[in-house]
Amino acid sequence: MFLNRTTMHTPIPPSKRAPARAGGFSLVELMVAIAIGLIIMAGMTTLFVNNSAAQAEIEKVNRQIENGRYAMSTLTNDLRNAGFLGEYSPAALATPLALPDPCAVTEAALVAALPLHVQGVDSVGSASLGCITDAMPGTDAIVVRHARTCVLGAANCGGVDDPGPFFQASLCNNKLELDSGDAGDHYALAIAKTAMTRTRKDCLTTAVVRRYLVHIYYVANNGVGSDGIPTLKRAELEATDGGALEFNVVPLVEGIENLQLQYGIDNALPADGVADSYSASPATAQGWRDVVSVKISLLARNLQASPGYKAGKTYTLGADVNGNDIVVTKADGYKRHVFQAVASMANPVGRRMP
């Protein structure tokens, strides 16, 4: 069989082939790609902004919760020590005829108020407490009195040169101290350490000395200066370098906006250390002496407002002197939370138990 050479295909050498058409994006394709990229970037930006805002809100709430818990812990821990006087029991002391002035700063005033381990001020007004000028009107204040649980000079209990006032319980059964007919000889409460002359059981060795504490807890309108941040503060009684007593105010917790208190009163006969009723303000000194527990209601708020959060919310903070609920409504853009607890005071409870 013969092939026709004229019909056969002769391959073209690579060097002589026509160049391939150049590839790439058209202008329309490029614009579509840019538009899609911008949409994705806008979505990612929105997601990032929303996540950042959500994280900021979470941080605000976390700080609010931490502040509320710390404020409650500070109050309850101090109240648990209320009435602690070392080895001394104030049962033999006479109840004051009139309520002591919580801001009085004389030794005589301290001695007169010694039987009252707590004392409150219901709905603080402009003239309620002379030693406090920045209390938020309508909130409560509470005075807590006790000796420190550690003795002066012990580790982590302050130095021997720390300012007073000081408390010392006698353990000596002689005619000059515990066997004396005067209850004032059973202890020493004074500004100067040189007045701490009570002795131990051997009636020779000086008894241990403790720092005597008077704390006034209250809610202030501002934390520092006029920053507008409601703050839980504590006025602490201390002796100055000149030997006089004064209250120094210490900011404790930011964002605490309201404090309401009810006092559990043991008015059973005989006393049993159990609260039989609660009152926002016992009317007499004896009523305050019978307090064995405290219901605490704290309202904590964020330090910064939350954008777009305007919903009015109602908060119930215990009851007033008439037994009616204390209701607070807020709609100013700040998120809030109510913290409540009951603090039992072991020292007055233990002395009243049969």
Short mmCIF file of the C-alpha atoms (twelve columns), coordinates in Angstrom:
data_MODEL
# 
_entry.id   MODEL 
# 
loop_
_atom_site.group_PDB 
_atom_site.id 
_atom_site.type_symbol 
_atom_site.label_atom_id 
_atom_site.label_alt_id 
_atom_site.label_comp_id 
_atom_site.label_asym_id 
_atom_site.label_seq_id 
_atom_site.Cartn_x 
_atom_site.Cartn_y 
_atom_site.Cartn_z 
_atom_site.pdbx_PDB_model_num 
ATOM 1   C CA . MET A 1   0.000   0.000  0.000   1 
ATOM 2   C CA . PHE A 2   1.307   3.402  -0.961  1 
ATOM 3   C CA . LEU A 3   0.810   6.558  1.066   1 
ATOM 4   C CA . ASN A 4   0.235   9.901  -0.508  1 
ATOM 5   C CA . ARG A 5   2.974   12.110 0.913   1 
ATOM 6   C CA . THR A 6   1.082   15.223 -0.018  1 
ATOM 7   C CA . THR A 7   -1.725  14.421 2.491   1 
ATOM 8   C CA . MET A 8   0.517   13.819 5.494   1 
ATOM 9   C CA . HIS A 9   0.644   16.508 8.318   1 
ATOM 10  C CA . THR A 10  4.033   17.863 8.954   1 
ATOM 11  C CA . PRO A 11  4.476   19.120 12.599  1 
ATOM 12  C CA . ILE A 12  5.396   22.787 12.975  1 
ATOM 13  C CA . PRO A 13  8.580   23.294 14.922  1 
ATOM 14  C CA . PRO A 14  8.042   24.908 18.380  1 
ATOM 15  C CA . SER A 15  10.066  27.860 17.363  1 
ATOM 16  C CA . LYS A 16  7.618   28.657 14.596  1 
ATOM 17  C CA . ARG A 17  4.329   28.319 16.589  1 
ATOM 18  C CA . ALA A 18  2.079   31.394 17.131  1 
ATOM 19  C CA . PRO A 19  2.429   32.859 20.621  1 
ATOM 20  C CA . ALA A 20  -0.371  31.984 23.145  1 
ATOM 21  C CA . ARG A 21  -2.797  34.757 24.145  1 
ATOM 22  C CA . ALA A 22  -1.756  36.475 27.457  1 
ATOM 23  C CA . GLY A 23  -4.054  35.573 30.502  1 
ATOM 24  C CA . GLY A 24  -5.248  37.803 33.478  1 
ATOM 25  C CA . PHE A 25  -8.164  39.687 35.115  1 
ATOM 26  C CA . SER A 26  -10.372 41.999 33.248  1 
ATOM 27  C CA . LEU A 27  -11.272 45.377 34.788  1 
ATOM 28  C CA . VAL A 28  -14.730 44.093 35.692  1 
ATOM 29  C CA . GLU A 29  -13.298 41.049 37.443  1 
ATOM 30  C CA . LEU A 30  -10.871 43.239 39.386  1 
ATOM 31  C CA . MET A 31  -13.665 45.555 40.551  1 
ATOM 32  C CA . VAL A 32  -15.774 42.578 41.644  1 
ATOM 33  C CA . ALA A 33  -12.842 41.178 43.632  1 
ATOM 34  C CA . ILE A 34  -12.240 44.540 45.318  1 
ATOM 35  C CA . ALA A 35  -15.935 44.834 46.206  1 
ATOM 36  C CA . ILE A 36  -15.971 41.356 47.738  1 
ATOM 37  C CA . GLY A 37  -12.829 42.166 49.721  1 
ATOM 38  C CA . LEU A 38  -14.363 45.372 51.042  1 
ATOM 39  C CA . ILE A 39  -17.498 43.510 52.114  1 
ATOM 40  C CA . ILE A 40  -15.406 40.919 53.956  1 
ATOM 41  C CA . MET A 41  -13.315 43.631 55.618  1 
ATOM 42  C CA . ALA A 42  -16.449 45.515 56.694  1 
ATOM 43  C CA . GLY A 43  -17.869 42.337 58.192  1 
ATOM 44  C CA . MET A 44  -14.626 41.572 60.014  1 
ATOM 45  C CA . THR A 45  -14.443 45.154 61.310  1 
ATOM 46  C CA . THR A 46  -18.027 44.996 62.569  1 
ATOM 47  C CA . LEU A 47  -17.325 41.656 64.227  1 
ATOM 48  C CA . PHE A 48  -14.183 43.041 65.877  1 
ATOM 49  C CA . VAL A 49  -15.987 46.160 67.129  1 
ATOM 50  C CA . ASN A 50  -18.890 44.106 68.493  1 
ATOM 51  C CA . ASN A 51  -16.529 41.671 70.194  1 
ATOM 52  C CA . SER A 52  -14.551 44.545 71.708  1 
ATOM 53  C CA . ALA A 53  -17.744 46.170 73.011  1 
ATOM 54  C CA . ALA A 54  -18.938 42.860 74.440  1 
ATOM 55  C CA . GLN A 55  -15.562 42.294 76.099  1 
ATOM 56  C CA . ALA A 56  -15.665 45.796 77.592  1 
ATOM 57  C CA . GLU A 57  -19.134 45.120 79.024  1 
ATOM 58  C CA . ILE A 58  -17.967 41.804 80.476  1 
ATOM 59  C CA . GLU A 59  -15.013 43.547 82.126  1 
ATOM 60  C CA . LYS A 60  -17.337 46.199 83.588  1 
ATOM 61  C CA . VAL A 61  -19.660 43.562 85.036  1 
ATOM 62  C CA . ASN A 62  -16.762 41.490 86.377  1 
ATOM 63  C CA . ARG A 63  -15.360 44.539 88.150  1 
ATOM 64  C CA . GLN A 64  -18.787 45.387 89.533  1 
ATOM 65  C CA . ILE A 65  -19.203 41.858 90.923  1 
ATOM 66  C CA . GLU A 66  -15.705 41.894 92.404  1 
ATOM 67  C CA . ASN A 67  -16.336 45.275 94.038  1 
ATOM 68  C CA . GLY A 68  -19.656 44.115 95.478  1 
ATOM 69  C CA . ARG A 69  -18.155 40.931 96.890  1 
ATOM 70  C CA . TYR A 70  -15.188 42.745 98.387  1 
ATOM 71  C CA . ALA A 71  -17.423 45.378 99.983  1 
ATOM 72  C CA . MET A 72  -19.645 42.687 101.483 1 
ATOM 73  C CA . SER A 73  -16.633 40.715 102.713 1 
ATOM 74  C CA . THR A 74  -15.125 43.809 104.359 1 
ATOM 75  C CA . LEU A 75  -18.360 44.629 106.176 1 
ATOM 76  C CA . THR A 76  -19.181 41.099 107.311 1 
ATOM 77  C CA . ASN A 77  -15.640 40.385 108.520 1 
ATOM 78  C CA . ASP A 78  -15.608 43.514 110.681 1 
ATOM 79  C CA . LEU A 79  -19.102 42.819 112.026 1 
ATOM 80  C CA . ARG A 80  -18.098 39.282 113.034 1 
ATOM 81  C CA . ASN A 81  -15.499 40.853 115.330 1 
ATOM 82  C CA . ALA A 82  -17.896 43.452 116.759 1 
ATOM 83  C CA . GLY A 83  -17.799 43.449 120.549 1 
ATOM 84  C CA . PHE A 84  -14.522 41.524 120.782 1 
ATOM 85  C CA . LEU A 85  -12.612 42.770 123.839 1 
ATOM 86  C CA . GLY A 86  -10.066 40.043 124.394 1 
ATOM 87  C CA . GLU A 87  -10.631 38.276 127.714 1 
ATOM 88  C CA . TYR A 88  -13.060 40.932 128.918 1 
ATOM 89  C CA . SER A 89  -16.854 40.689 128.908 1 
ATOM 90  C CA . PRO A 90  -18.761 43.997 129.059 1 
ATOM 91  C CA . ALA A 91  -21.845 42.345 130.575 1 
ATOM 92  C CA . ALA A 92  -21.330 44.195 133.879 1 
ATOM 93  C CA . LEU A 93  -21.226 47.606 132.208 1 
ATOM 94  C CA . ALA A 94  -24.304 49.801 132.460 1 
ATOM 95  C CA . THR A 95  -26.201 50.581 129.272 1 
ATOM 96  C CA . PRO A 96  -25.920 54.280 128.333 1 
ATOM 97  C CA . LEU A 97  -29.037 56.305 129.083 1 
ATOM 98  C CA . ALA A 98  -28.710 58.148 125.775 1 
ATOM 99  C CA . LEU A 99  -27.282 57.057 122.457 1 
ATOM 100 C CA . PRO A 100 -23.579 57.998 122.221 1 
ATOM 101 C CA . ASP A 101 -22.381 60.366 119.530 1 
ATOM 102 C CA . PRO A 102 -20.542 58.098 117.042 1 
ATOM 103 C CA . CYS A 103 -18.175 60.968 116.188 1 
ATOM 104 C CA . ALA A 104 -17.182 61.810 119.779 1 
ATOM 105 C CA . VAL A 105 -13.394 61.619 120.187 1 
ATOM 106 C CA . THR A 106 -12.769 61.786 123.934 1 
ATOM 107 C CA . GLU A 107 -11.768 58.943 126.237 1 
ATOM 108 C CA . ALA A 108 -14.953 59.472 128.239 1 
ATOM 109 C CA . ALA A 109 -17.024 59.059 125.075 1 
ATOM 110 C CA . LEU A 110 -15.208 55.830 124.184 1 
ATOM 111 C CA . VAL A 111 -15.843 54.409 127.654 1 
ATOM 112 C CA . ALA A 112 -19.523 55.401 127.545 1 
ATOM 113 C CA . ALA A 113 -20.017 53.689 124.166 1 
ATOM 114 C CA . LEU A 114 -18.110 50.504 125.077 1 
ATOM 115 C CA . PRO A 115 -21.281 48.437 125.824 1 
ATOM 116 C CA . LEU A 116 -22.597 49.108 122.295 1 
ATOM 117 C CA . HIS A 117 -20.677 46.935 119.847 1 
ATOM 118 C CA . VAL A 118 -22.635 48.387 116.907 1 
ATOM 119 C CA . GLN A 119 -24.623 51.543 116.348 1 
ATOM 120 C CA . GLY A 120 -26.309 52.632 113.145 1 
ATOM 121 C CA . VAL A 121 -27.552 55.769 111.480 1 
ATOM 122 C CA . ASP A 122 -30.647 55.203 109.360 1 
ATOM 123 C CA . SER A 123 -30.992 57.307 106.196 1 
ATOM 124 C CA . VAL A 124 -28.010 59.595 106.661 1 
ATOM 125 C CA . GLY A 125 -28.755 63.309 106.433 1 
ATOM 126 C CA . SER A 126 -26.567 66.384 106.331 1 
ATOM 127 C CA . ALA A 127 -26.345 66.605 110.138 1 
ATOM 128 C CA . SER A 128 -26.412 62.895 111.055 1 
ATOM 129 C CA . LEU A 129 -22.656 62.446 111.516 1 
ATOM 130 C CA . GLY A 130 -20.514 65.420 112.431 1 
ATOM 131 C CA . CYS A 131 -17.259 63.714 111.440 1 
ATOM 132 C CA . ILE A 132 -18.458 62.847 107.911 1 
ATOM 133 C CA . THR A 133 -19.265 65.453 105.285 1 
ATOM 134 C CA . ASP A 134 -19.655 63.457 102.068 1 
ATOM 135 C CA . ALA A 135 -22.226 60.778 102.963 1 
ATOM 136 C CA . MET A 136 -24.836 60.103 100.293 1 
ATOM 137 C CA . PRO A 137 -28.274 61.176 101.590 1 
ATOM 138 C CA . GLY A 138 -30.773 58.370 102.106 1 
ATOM 139 C CA . THR A 139 -28.158 55.658 102.642 1 
ATOM 140 C CA . ASP A 140 -27.307 54.036 105.984 1 
ATOM 141 C CA . ALA A 141 -24.142 54.179 108.073 1 
ATOM 142 C CA . ILE A 142 -22.935 51.775 110.750 1 
ATOM 143 C CA . VAL A 143 -20.458 52.111 113.619 1 
ATOM 144 C CA . VAL A 144 -18.497 48.978 114.585 1 
ATOM 145 C CA . ARG A 145 -16.527 48.847 117.849 1 
ATOM 146 C CA . HIS A 146 -14.071 46.174 118.987 1 
ATOM 147 C CA . ALA A 147 -10.478 45.481 119.946 1 
ATOM 148 C CA . ARG A 148 -8.087  43.954 117.450 1 
ATOM 149 C CA . THR A 149 -7.895  40.174 117.565 1 
ATOM 150 C CA . CYS A 150 -4.081  40.292 117.715 1 
ATOM 151 C CA . VAL A 151 -2.046  41.821 120.524 1 
ATOM 152 C CA . LEU A 152 0.132   44.879 120.094 1 
ATOM 153 C CA . GLY A 153 3.654   43.998 119.021 1 
ATOM 154 C CA . ALA A 154 2.737   40.622 117.502 1 
ATOM 155 C CA . ALA A 155 3.688   39.830 113.918 1 
ATOM 156 C CA . ASN A 156 1.509   41.626 111.346 1 
ATOM 157 C CA . CYS A 157 -0.309  43.487 114.114 1 
ATOM 158 C CA . GLY A 158 1.395   46.842 114.070 1 
ATOM 159 C CA . GLY A 159 4.327   48.111 116.056 1 
ATOM 160 C CA . VAL A 160 4.490   49.045 119.709 1 
ATOM 161 C CA . ASP A 161 4.700   52.685 118.655 1 
ATOM 162 C CA . ASP A 162 1.430   52.641 116.711 1 
ATOM 163 C CA . PRO A 163 -1.114  55.303 117.722 1 
ATOM 164 C CA . GLY A 164 -4.027  54.524 120.034 1 
ATOM 165 C CA . PRO A 165 -6.582  54.231 121.385 1 
ATOM 166 C CA . PHE A 166 -5.748  51.029 123.264 1 
ATOM 167 C CA . PHE A 167 -7.657  48.409 125.222 1 
ATOM 168 C CA . GLN A 168 -6.435  46.120 127.994 1 
ATOM 169 C CA . ALA A 169 -8.368  43.425 129.861 1 
ATOM 170 C CA . SER A 170 -7.448  42.544 133.444 1 
ATOM 171 C CA . LEU A 171 -6.931  38.934 134.567 1 
ATOM 172 C CA . CYS A 172 -5.942  39.789 138.138 1 
ATOM 173 C CA . ASN A 173 -8.368  38.879 140.951 1 
ATOM 174 C CA . ASN A 174 -7.268  41.406 143.540 1 
ATOM 175 C CA . LYS A 175 -9.146  44.299 145.108 1 
ATOM 176 C CA . LEU A 176 -7.670  46.770 142.652 1 
ATOM 177 C CA . GLU A 177 -8.819  45.008 139.508 1 
ATOM 178 C CA . LEU A 178 -11.322 42.173 138.957 1 
ATOM 179 C CA . ASP A 179 -12.303 41.964 142.634 1 
ATOM 180 C CA . SER A 180 -13.012 45.672 142.711 1 
ATOM 181 C CA . GLY A 181 -16.590 46.846 142.985 1 
ATOM 182 C CA . ASP A 182 -16.040 49.248 140.091 1 
ATOM 183 C CA . ALA A 183 -16.468 47.719 136.615 1 
ATOM 184 C CA . GLY A 184 -14.108 50.369 135.276 1 
ATOM 185 C CA . ASP A 185 -11.224 48.679 137.118 1 
ATOM 186 C CA . HIS A 186 -11.692 45.490 135.094 1 
ATOM 187 C CA . TYR A 187 -10.203 46.997 131.947 1 
ATOM 188 C CA . ALA A 188 -8.315  49.997 130.586 1 
ATOM 189 C CA . LEU A 189 -9.404  52.019 127.565 1 
ATOM 190 C CA . ALA A 190 -7.290  55.061 126.826 1 
ATOM 191 C CA . ILE A 191 -5.435  57.034 124.197 1 
ATOM 192 C CA . ALA A 192 -1.993  56.723 125.806 1 
ATOM 193 C CA . LYS A 193 -0.171  53.425 126.170 1 
ATOM 194 C CA . THR A 194 1.113   54.556 129.562 1 
ATOM 195 C CA . ALA A 195 -2.435  54.120 130.900 1 
ATOM 196 C CA . MET A 196 -2.321  50.375 130.162 1 
ATOM 197 C CA . THR A 197 -1.624  49.220 133.736 1 
ATOM 198 C CA . ARG A 198 -3.872  46.147 134.136 1 
ATOM 199 C CA . THR A 199 -2.134  42.875 134.938 1 
ATOM 200 C CA . ARG A 200 -2.326  39.144 134.267 1 
ATOM 201 C CA . LYS A 201 -3.316  36.381 136.695 1 
ATOM 202 C CA . ASP A 202 -0.133  36.815 138.726 1 
ATOM 203 C CA . CYS A 203 -1.148  40.462 139.323 1 
ATOM 204 C CA . LEU A 204 2.422   41.471 138.484 1 
ATOM 205 C CA . THR A 205 2.936   41.005 134.753 1 
ATOM 206 C CA . THR A 206 1.368   43.629 132.519 1 
ATOM 207 C CA . ALA A 207 -1.597  42.263 130.584 1 
ATOM 208 C CA . VAL A 208 -1.564  42.234 126.797 1 
ATOM 209 C CA . VAL A 209 -2.543  45.443 125.020 1 
ATOM 210 C CA . ARG A 210 -4.763  45.594 121.956 1 
ATOM 211 C CA . ARG A 211 -5.563  48.392 119.568 1 
ATOM 212 C CA . TYR A 212 -9.154  49.589 120.057 1 
ATOM 213 C CA . LEU A 213 -11.038 50.162 116.804 1 
ATOM 214 C CA . VAL A 214 -14.001 52.366 115.985 1 
ATOM 215 C CA . HIS A 215 -15.040 52.126 112.336 1 
ATOM 216 C CA . ILE A 216 -17.850 54.044 110.640 1 
ATOM 217 C CA . TYR A 217 -18.908 52.576 107.288 1 
ATOM 218 C CA . TYR A 218 -20.895 54.714 104.873 1 
ATOM 219 C CA . VAL A 219 -21.474 55.438 101.169 1 
ATOM 220 C CA . ALA A 220 -19.975 58.648 99.796  1 
ATOM 221 C CA . ASN A 221 -20.976 60.596 96.710  1 
ATOM 222 C CA . ASN A 222 -17.412 60.562 95.374  1 
ATOM 223 C CA . GLY A 223 -14.353 58.376 95.615  1 
ATOM 224 C CA . VAL A 224 -11.592 60.953 95.247  1 
ATOM 225 C CA . GLY A 225 -12.332 64.646 94.990  1 
ATOM 226 C CA . SER A 226 -15.474 65.133 92.925  1 
ATOM 227 C CA . ASP A 227 -15.048 62.199 90.526  1 
ATOM 228 C CA . GLY A 228 -18.750 61.312 90.783  1 
ATOM 229 C CA . ILE A 229 -18.078 57.641 91.573  1 
ATOM 230 C CA . PRO A 230 -20.112 56.451 94.588  1 
ATOM 231 C CA . THR A 231 -17.751 54.738 97.018  1 
ATOM 232 C CA . LEU A 232 -17.925 52.730 100.220 1 
ATOM 233 C CA . LYS A 233 -15.738 54.507 102.765 1 
ATOM 234 C CA . ARG A 234 -14.631 53.891 106.335 1 
ATOM 235 C CA . ALA A 235 -13.876 56.515 108.947 1 
ATOM 236 C CA . GLU A 236 -11.200 55.126 111.300 1 
ATOM 237 C CA . LEU A 237 -10.535 56.486 114.785 1 
ATOM 238 C CA . GLU A 238 -6.861  57.204 115.456 1 
ATOM 239 C CA . ALA A 239 -4.729  59.239 117.807 1 
ATOM 240 C CA . THR A 240 -2.741  62.079 116.272 1 
ATOM 241 C CA . ASP A 241 0.904   62.816 117.030 1 
ATOM 242 C CA . GLY A 242 -0.314  65.341 119.563 1 
ATOM 243 C CA . GLY A 243 -2.313  62.707 121.444 1 
ATOM 244 C CA . ALA A 244 -5.808  63.771 120.353 1 
ATOM 245 C CA . LEU A 245 -8.286  61.445 118.659 1 
ATOM 246 C CA . GLU A 246 -9.644  62.037 115.167 1 
ATOM 247 C CA . PHE A 247 -11.412 60.141 112.390 1 
ATOM 248 C CA . ASN A 248 -9.495  59.518 109.172 1 
ATOM 249 C CA . VAL A 249 -11.633 58.640 106.148 1 
ATOM 250 C CA . VAL A 250 -10.377 55.810 103.920 1 
ATOM 251 C CA . PRO A 251 -11.985 54.959 100.531 1 
ATOM 252 C CA . LEU A 252 -12.600 51.204 100.397 1 
ATOM 253 C CA . VAL A 253 -14.574 50.129 97.321  1 
ATOM 254 C CA . GLU A 254 -15.609 52.069 94.210  1 
ATOM 255 C CA . GLY A 255 -19.040 51.694 92.662  1 
ATOM 256 C CA . ILE A 256 -20.985 51.013 95.882  1 
ATOM 257 C CA . GLU A 257 -24.021 53.229 95.442  1 
ATOM 258 C CA . ASN A 258 -26.315 52.316 98.327  1 
ATOM 259 C CA . LEU A 259 -26.102 50.657 101.732 1 
ATOM 260 C CA . GLN A 260 -29.202 49.630 103.680 1 
ATOM 261 C CA . LEU A 261 -29.107 47.804 107.014 1 
ATOM 262 C CA . GLN A 262 -31.490 45.938 109.289 1 
ATOM 263 C CA . TYR A 263 -30.502 44.857 112.775 1 
ATOM 264 C CA . GLY A 264 -31.438 41.525 114.331 1 
ATOM 265 C CA . ILE A 265 -32.490 42.092 117.959 1 
ATOM 266 C CA . ASP A 266 -32.486 39.431 120.666 1 
ATOM 267 C CA . ASN A 267 -35.258 40.628 122.963 1 
ATOM 268 C CA . ALA A 268 -36.105 37.262 124.502 1 
ATOM 269 C CA . LEU A 269 -36.196 36.851 128.278 1 
ATOM 270 C CA . PRO A 270 -33.866 35.283 129.102 1 
ATOM 271 C CA . ALA A 271 -31.661 36.184 126.158 1 
ATOM 272 C CA . ASP A 272 -30.624 33.311 123.903 1 
ATOM 273 C CA . GLY A 273 -28.438 34.947 121.237 1 
ATOM 274 C CA . VAL A 274 -31.064 34.530 118.484 1 
ATOM 275 C CA . ALA A 275 -32.568 37.475 116.597 1 
ATOM 276 C CA . ASP A 276 -36.289 37.674 117.387 1 
ATOM 277 C CA . SER A 277 -37.007 40.674 115.165 1 
ATOM 278 C CA . TYR A 278 -35.302 42.998 112.714 1 
ATOM 279 C CA . SER A 279 -35.360 46.779 112.738 1 
ATOM 280 C CA . ALA A 280 -33.757 49.398 110.525 1 
ATOM 281 C CA . SER A 281 -33.129 51.561 113.591 1 
ATOM 282 C CA . PRO A 282 -33.489 50.312 117.176 1 
ATOM 283 C CA . ALA A 283 -34.921 53.202 119.160 1 
ATOM 284 C CA . THR A 284 -32.903 52.912 122.382 1 
ATOM 285 C CA . ALA A 285 -29.389 52.220 123.572 1 
ATOM 286 C CA . GLN A 286 -30.638 48.939 125.042 1 
ATOM 287 C CA . GLY A 287 -32.004 48.011 121.626 1 
ATOM 288 C CA . TRP A 288 -28.573 48.521 120.096 1 
ATOM 289 C CA . ARG A 289 -26.976 46.491 122.859 1 
ATOM 290 C CA . ASP A 290 -29.345 43.615 122.036 1 
ATOM 291 C CA . VAL A 291 -28.307 43.480 118.362 1 
ATOM 292 C CA . VAL A 292 -26.869 40.070 117.449 1 
ATOM 293 C CA . SER A 293 -26.901 40.167 113.633 1 
ATOM 294 C CA . VAL A 294 -27.110 42.581 110.713 1 
ATOM 295 C CA . LYS A 295 -28.855 42.178 107.364 1 
ATOM 296 C CA . ILE A 296 -26.787 43.971 104.743 1 
ATOM 297 C CA . SER A 297 -28.085 45.159 101.357 1 
ATOM 298 C CA . LEU A 298 -25.557 46.703 98.969  1 
ATOM 299 C CA . LEU A 299 -26.258 48.183 95.550  1 
ATOM 300 C CA . ALA A 300 -23.191 48.101 93.299  1 
ATOM 301 C CA . ARG A 301 -22.996 49.741 89.875  1 
ATOM 302 C CA . ASN A 302 -20.560 49.776 86.976  1 
ATOM 303 C CA . LEU A 303 -17.998 52.550 87.034  1 
ATOM 304 C CA . GLN A 304 -18.856 53.549 83.447  1 
ATOM 305 C CA . ALA A 305 -22.217 53.778 81.728  1 
ATOM 306 C CA . SER A 306 -23.113 51.196 79.066  1 
ATOM 307 C CA . PRO A 307 -24.014 52.797 75.692  1 
ATOM 308 C CA . GLY A 308 -27.630 52.146 74.793  1 
ATOM 309 C CA . TYR A 309 -28.510 50.697 78.207  1 
ATOM 310 C CA . LYS A 310 -31.421 52.834 79.392  1 
ATOM 311 C CA . ALA A 311 -33.949 50.294 80.629  1 
ATOM 312 C CA . GLY A 312 -35.278 51.300 84.037  1 
ATOM 313 C CA . LYS A 313 -34.749 48.610 86.665  1 
ATOM 314 C CA . THR A 314 -36.056 48.337 90.208  1 
ATOM 315 C CA . TYR A 315 -33.953 47.107 93.132  1 
ATOM 316 C CA . THR A 316 -35.223 46.102 96.585  1 
ATOM 317 C CA . LEU A 317 -32.804 46.872 99.428  1 
ATOM 318 C CA . GLY A 318 -34.278 45.529 102.662 1 
ATOM 319 C CA . ALA A 319 -36.929 47.399 104.642 1 
ATOM 320 C CA . ASP A 320 -37.239 50.793 106.321 1 
ATOM 321 C CA . VAL A 321 -38.136 51.603 109.939 1 
ATOM 322 C CA . ASN A 322 -41.817 51.017 109.155 1 
ATOM 323 C CA . GLY A 323 -41.188 47.602 107.644 1 
ATOM 324 C CA . ASN A 324 -41.829 48.759 104.074 1 
ATOM 325 C CA . ASP A 325 -39.548 47.618 101.269 1 
ATOM 326 C CA . ILE A 326 -36.866 50.083 100.229 1 
ATOM 327 C CA . VAL A 327 -37.261 50.218 96.444  1 
ATOM 328 C CA . VAL A 328 -34.808 52.033 94.183  1 
ATOM 329 C CA . THR A 329 -35.417 52.590 90.454  1 
ATOM 330 C CA . LYS A 330 -32.579 53.576 88.111  1 
ATOM 331 C CA . ALA A 331 -32.558 54.368 84.377  1 
ATOM 332 C CA . ASP A 332 -29.298 56.217 83.760  1 
ATOM 333 C CA . GLY A 333 -27.299 53.779 81.635  1 
ATOM 334 C CA . TYR A 334 -25.375 52.110 84.489  1 
ATOM 335 C CA . LYS A 335 -25.731 48.380 85.098  1 
ATOM 336 C CA . ARG A 336 -26.249 47.430 88.748  1 
ATOM 337 C CA . HIS A 337 -26.483 44.423 91.044  1 
ATOM 338 C CA . VAL A 338 -27.807 43.888 94.577  1 
ATOM 339 C CA . PHE A 339 -25.674 42.007 97.109  1 
ATOM 340 C CA . GLN A 340 -27.284 40.789 100.343 1 
ATOM 341 C CA . ALA A 341 -26.003 38.887 103.361 1 
ATOM 342 C CA . VAL A 342 -26.630 38.397 107.076 1 
ATOM 343 C CA . ALA A 343 -23.660 38.912 109.399 1 
ATOM 344 C CA . SER A 344 -23.876 37.215 112.775 1 
ATOM 345 C CA . MET A 345 -21.782 38.708 115.580 1 
ATOM 346 C CA . ALA A 346 -20.175 35.873 117.505 1 
ATOM 347 C CA . ASN A 347 -19.108 37.840 120.584 1 
ATOM 348 C CA . PRO A 348 -22.470 39.297 121.675 1 
ATOM 349 C CA . VAL A 349 -24.194 36.062 120.621 1 
ATOM 350 C CA . GLY A 350 -21.861 33.944 122.749 1 
ATOM 351 C CA . ARG A 351 -22.335 36.140 125.824 1 
ATOM 352 C CA . ARG A 352 -26.121 35.898 125.561 1 
ATOM 353 C CA . MET A 353 -26.425 32.159 125.053 1 
ATOM 354 C CA . PRO A 354 -27.688 30.165 128.080 1 
# 
